[in-house]
């Protein structure tokens, strides 16, 4: 029988797999269809999108942080989790107007730039997926 602590570990690993898969898929989308991902990113420029971005960063960070001990690369996952948590707390400090300007700036980049950054997301998502398996 699996104890409650072990079940919680399993839940965090499954959630971390979902996070890694999300990052990987979003990266692949950006590589193969940068025009459509620009439209997706533009949709985040609302106040609701702003707070959803904060919540997602926080939940992604906590998930990676707590799943890290059960992975092949616990230090990397702890670092990525900590980075996401810091970003989640930093976003409200920079405020919605600056967040909106960053999104506008980002969506005005070339497809080449989006593809390069998307390749980085594919690599990070892939490494995290590998470390969780």
Secondary structure, 3 states (H helix, E strand, C coil): CCCHHHHHHHHHHHHHHHHHHHHHHHHHHHHHCHHHHHHHHHHHHCHHHHHHHHHHHHHHHHHHHHHHHHCCCHHHHHHHHHHHHHHHHHHHHHCHHHHHHHHHHHHCCCHHHHHHHHHHHHHHHHHHHHHHC
